[in-house]
Amino acid sequence: MQENLKFVDREIKIGLIFPGQGSQYVGMGKEFFDKYDVAREVFHQADNLLDFDLKKYVFEGSEEDLRKTEITQPAIFVTCVSFLKVFMHQCPFDFSNKITAVAGHSLGEYSALFAANVLDFSTILKLINQRGKFIQQASLENPGKMAAIIGLKKEIVEEICRKVEKEMNLTVEPVNFNSPQQIVIAGNSDACERAVKLAQNEGAKRAILLNVSGPFHSKLMFSAAEKFSREVEKIEFKNTKIPVVMNCDAELNFEGEDIKKALIKQINNPVMWGKSILKMIDCGVNLFIEIGPGKVLTGLLRRINKETKVLNIENQSTLEKTLQVLKG
């Protein structure tokens, strides 16, 4: 594998990517927590800011508890930041000068904002805590589901959703354009289930309902976006030298005010992940590093562009492999 990661006669330009909800698992980050002071400090700081014991949920809790939005969201963010801190501490170069761009999938966008120094840790954690509660409330007000459609073109999935909305007078829409072959839809439960059946009839390789607690990124999240916007407007977002490719527009964002608007829009608008990765490649990124639990984004990236090199950091062995490549 390492031979495939060698670069000949060209500078390595790194893009950092951070996963979102769905990547969590009990015990994530425990290895770094036990080994590195910088990782422990992140979790201790989080516990001082939150009204619950995050470490207990992440290291000792149940999968069911960890799937609750108000717990999942801070858990993933704090874990990703602890991984990032360890990487920065062990990095063989000046971190800020080697990162070409950053991005995060949905919730992962907040880890990207931390990496780009747009907001500090405590501000982001408080925002995520509020975001999780607002999304949970919106999910109770407008219950719904999400489903992954694999193997159908974007136009077919969009047409299926339009057809179901017209037939049932309910909401269902594409909300995550993850790769050319994977699109996630969300909406009212009955509409989502109907769309899954139609996708199967159209010959989708897979069309399956996801185990999530609400119809994230759909129009049904409007109330959450409205409440969240009032909280975000109180905060000053810094400009950044490291561009953040935001989910809702898949463009390079440097200005704090532009990033703020995009962050609000993200809650009830689609995640343009495939386009975000292509934008990072267009601006020179030739090595992606996924920082966070699991390898969901690594798998998606290989479906978006098979030629692009990608590493991940989620434990000591993956950290050592990544550092070895960078030092080489």
C-alpha positions in Angstrom: 0.0 0.0 0.0 2.7 2.5 0.8 4.2 2.2 -2.7 0.9 3.5 -4.0 1.2 6.6 -1.8 4.6 7.8 -3.2 4.7 11.2 -5.0 7.2 11.7 -7.7 8.5 15.2 -8.5 5.6 17.1 -7.0 4.8 18.7 -3.6 2.3 17.0 -1.3 -0.8 19.2 -0.9 -3.0 17.9 1.9 -6.7 18.1 2.3 -8.2 17.3 5.7 -11.7 15.7 5.8 -13.8 15.0 8.9 -16.7 12.5 9.2 -20.1 13.3 10.6 -23.0 11.5 12.2 -23.1 7.7 11.6 -19.3 7.2 12.0 -19.5 6.9 15.8 -18.8 3.7 17.8 -18.4 3.0 21.5 -14.7 3.2 22.4 -13.7 5.6 19.7 -10.7 7.7 20.7 -9.9 5.6 23.8 -6.4 4.6 22.5 -5.4 8.2 22.0 -7.0 9.3 25.3 -4.9 6.8 27.2 -1.7 7.6 25.4 -1.6 11.4 24.8 -2.1 14.3 27.1 -3.4 16.5 24.3 -6.2 14.0 23.6 -7.1 13.8 27.3 -7.2 17.6 27.6 -9.8 17.8 24.8 -12.2 15.4 26.5 -11.7 17.1 29.9 -12.4 20.5 28.4 -15.6 19.1 26.8 -16.8 17.6 30.1 -16.3 21.0 31.8 -18.5 22.7 29.1 -21.2 20.1 28.7 -24.0 19.2 31.2 -23.2 15.4 30.9 -20.2 13.1 31.2 -19.2 12.8 27.5 -16.3 10.4 28.2 -18.7 7.9 29.8 -20.9 7.8 26.7 -18.0 7.6 24.3 -15.9 5.0 26.1 -18.3 3.0 28.2 -21.9 3.7 26.9 -24.2 1.8 24.7 -24.5 2.0 20.9 -28.1 3.1 21.5 -27.2 6.1 23.7 -24.4 7.1 21.3 -26.9 7.2 18.4 -29.0 9.9 20.2 -28.4 13.1 18.2 -27.7 15.3 21.3 -25.0 12.9 22.3 -23.7 11.8 18.9 -22.9 15.3 17.7 -20.6 16.5 20.5 -19.1 13.0 20.8 -18.0 12.9 17.2 -16.7 16.5 17.2 -14.7 16.1 20.5 -13.3 12.8 19.2 -12.3 14.3 15.9 -10.6 17.3 17.6 -8.7 14.9 19.9 -7.4 13.0 16.8 -6.5 16.3 15.1 -4.6 17.6 18.2 -2.6 14.3 18.4 -1.8 14.6 14.6 -0.7 18.2 15.0 1.5 17.3 18.0 3.2 14.5 16.0 3.2 16.2 12.6 6.7 16.4 10.9 6.0 19.8 9.4 4.4 23.2 10.1 0.8 22.2 10.1 -0.8 25.5 8.9 1.6 25.8 5.9 0.9 22.4 4.4 -2.9 22.2 4.6 -4.4 23.3 1.3 -8.1 23.0 2.2 -10.4 21.4 4.8 -13.9 20.0 4.7 -16.3 18.0 6.8 -19.3 15.9 6.0 -22.4 17.5 7.7 -21.5 17.5 11.4 -17.8 17.1 10.4 -17.9 20.6 9.0 -17.5 21.8 12.6 -14.3 19.9 13.0 -13.1 21.5 9.7 -13.9 25.0 11.1 -11.8 24.2 14.2 -8.9 23.0 12.0 -9.1 26.2 10.0 -9.2 28.3 13.2 -12.5 29.9 12.3 -14.0 29.3 15.7 -12.5 28.1 19.0 -13.2 24.8 20.6 -15.6 26.0 23.3 -17.7 28.1 20.9 -18.0 25.2 18.5 -19.0 22.7 21.2 -21.7 25.0 22.5 -23.0 25.5 19.0 -23.0 21.8 18.4 -24.8 21.2 21.7 -27.5 23.7 20.6 -27.7 22.3 17.1 -28.2 18.8 18.3 -31.1 19.8 20.6 -32.7 21.9 17.8 -32.4 19.0 15.3 -33.8 16.6 17.9 -36.8 18.9 18.5 -37.4 19.3 14.8 -37.3 15.5 14.4 -40.0 15.2 17.0 -42.1 17.9 15.4 -41.7 16.4 11.9 -40.7 12.7 12.3 -39.1 11.2 9.3 -36.5 8.9 7.9 -33.4 8.8 5.7 -32.4 6.2 3.1 -29.3 5.5 1.0 -29.8 4.9 -2.7 -26.8 3.2 -4.4 -26.4 2.7 -8.1 -28.9 5.1 -9.6 -28.1 8.4 -11.4 -28.8 11.7 -9.6 -31.6 12.6 -12.2 -33.4 9.3 -11.5 -33.4 9.7 -7.7 -34.6 13.3 -8.1 -37.4 12.2 -10.3 -38.4 9.5 -7.9 -38.6 12.0 -5.1 -40.7 14.4 -7.1 -43.1 11.6 -8.1 -43.6 10.5 -4.5 -44.1 14.1 -3.2 -46.7 14.7 -5.9 -48.5 11.3 -5.2 -48.5 11.5 -1.4 -48.3 15.3 -0.7 -45.4 14.6 1.6 -41.8 15.6 1.7 -38.9 13.4 0.4 -35.8 14.8 -1.3 -32.1 14.1 -2.0 -30.1 15.5 0.9 -26.6 13.9 0.6 -24.9 13.7 -2.8 -22.1 11.6 -1.4 -20.6 10.2 -4.6 -21.8 9.6 -8.2 -23.1 6.2 -7.0 -24.5 7.1 -3.6 -27.3 9.5 -2.8 -29.1 9.8 0.5 -32.7 10.9 0.6 -34.8 12.2 3.6 -38.3 13.1 4.4 -41.6 12.0 6.0 -41.4 8.3 6.9 -44.1 7.0 4.5 -42.7 9.0 1.6 -39.2 7.8 2.3 -40.3 4.2 2.4 -42.2 4.6 -0.9 -39.2 6.2 -2.6 -37.0 3.3 -1.5 -39.4 0.8 -3.2 -39.5 2.9 -6.4 -35.7 3.0 -6.3 -35.5 -0.8 -6.0 -37.9 -1.1 -8.9 -35.7 1.2 -11.0 -32.8 -1.2 -10.5 -30.8 0.4 -7.6 -28.0 -1.8 -6.4 -29.1 -1.0 -2.9 -31.9 1.1 -1.4 -32.1 0.9 2.3 -33.5 2.9 5.2 -30.8 4.2 7.6 -30.8 3.9 11.4 -31.0 7.6 12.2 -33.3 9.6 14.4 -34.6 12.1 11.9 -34.8 13.5 8.3 -31.6 15.5 8.5 -30.8 18.2 5.9 -34.4 18.1 4.5 -37.0 20.8 4.4 -38.4 19.2 7.6 -35.5 20.7 9.5 -36.6 24.3 8.8 -37.5 25.0 12.5 -34.0 23.8 13.6 -32.3 26.0 11.0 -34.4 29.0 12.2 -33.6 28.5 15.9 -29.9 27.8 15.1 -29.5 30.9 13.0 -30.5 33.1 16.0 -27.7 31.5 18.0 -25.1 31.7 15.2 -25.8 35.4 14.5 -24.5 36.2 18.0 -21.0 34.9 17.2 -18.1 36.4 15.3 -16.6 34.1 12.7 -12.9 34.7 11.9 -11.6 34.8 8.4 -9.3 31.9 7.5 -6.1 31.4 5.6 -7.0 27.7 5.1 -10.1 27.6 2.9 -13.1 25.6 4.1 -15.1 23.9 1.4 -18.6 24.2 2.8 -21.3 21.5 2.3 -24.0 23.6 0.9 -22.1 25.2 -2.0 -18.9 23.1 -2.4 -16.9 26.3 -2.8 -13.7 27.6 -1.1 -14.7 29.9 1.7 -12.3 32.3 3.4 -14.6 35.0 4.8 -16.1 34.4 8.3 -19.4 35.9 7.3 -19.7 33.6 4.3 -18.9 30.6 6.4 -21.5 31.7 9.0 -24.3 31.9 6.3 -23.3 28.5 4.8 -23.3 26.8 8.3 -26.9 28.0 8.9 -28.0 26.9 5.4 -26.4 23.4 5.9 -29.1 22.2 8.4 -32.0 22.1 6.0 -30.1 21.9 2.6 -28.3 19.1 0.8 -24.7 18.1 1.5 -22.8 18.4 -1.7 -20.0 16.1 -0.7 -18.9 14.7 -4.1 -18.6 18.2 -5.5 -16.7 19.3 -2.3 -14.1 16.6 -2.9 -13.7 17.5 -6.6 -13.3 21.2 -5.6 -10.5 20.3 -3.3 -8.8 18.3 -6.0 -9.2 21.2 -8.4 -7.4 23.5 -6.0 -4.4 21.2 -5.8 -5.1 18.6 -3.1 -3.3 15.4 -3.9 -3.4 13.7 -0.5 -6.5 13.5 1.6 -6.4 12.6 5.3 -9.6 11.5 7.0 -9.4 12.4 10.7 -12.1 10.8 12.8 -13.7 7.5 13.7 -14.2 4.9 10.9 -13.3 5.2 7.2 -16.7 6.2 5.7 -15.2 9.2 3.8 -12.2 7.2 2.7 -14.6 4.8 1.0 -16.6 7.6 -0.6 -13.5 9.4 -1.8 -12.3 6.3 -3.7 -15.7 6.2 -5.5 -15.5 9.9 -6.4 -11.9 9.8 -7.7 -10.1 6.4 -7.8 -6.7 8.1 -8.5 -6.7 10.3 -5.4 -4.5 9.2 -2.5 -6.1 8.9 0.9 -5.0 8.1 4.5 -6.9 8.1 7.7 -6.2 8.7 11.4 -8.3 7.0 14.1 -5.8 5.1 16.2 -2.1 4.6 16.8 -1.5 2.3 13.9 -3.2 4.6 11.3 -1.4 7.6 12.8 2.0 5.9 12.5 1.2 4.9 8.9 0.2 8.4 8.0 3.3 10.0 9.7 5.5 7.5 7.9 4.2 8.5 4.5 4.5 12.2 5.3 8.0 11.9 6.6 9.0 9.9 3.5 
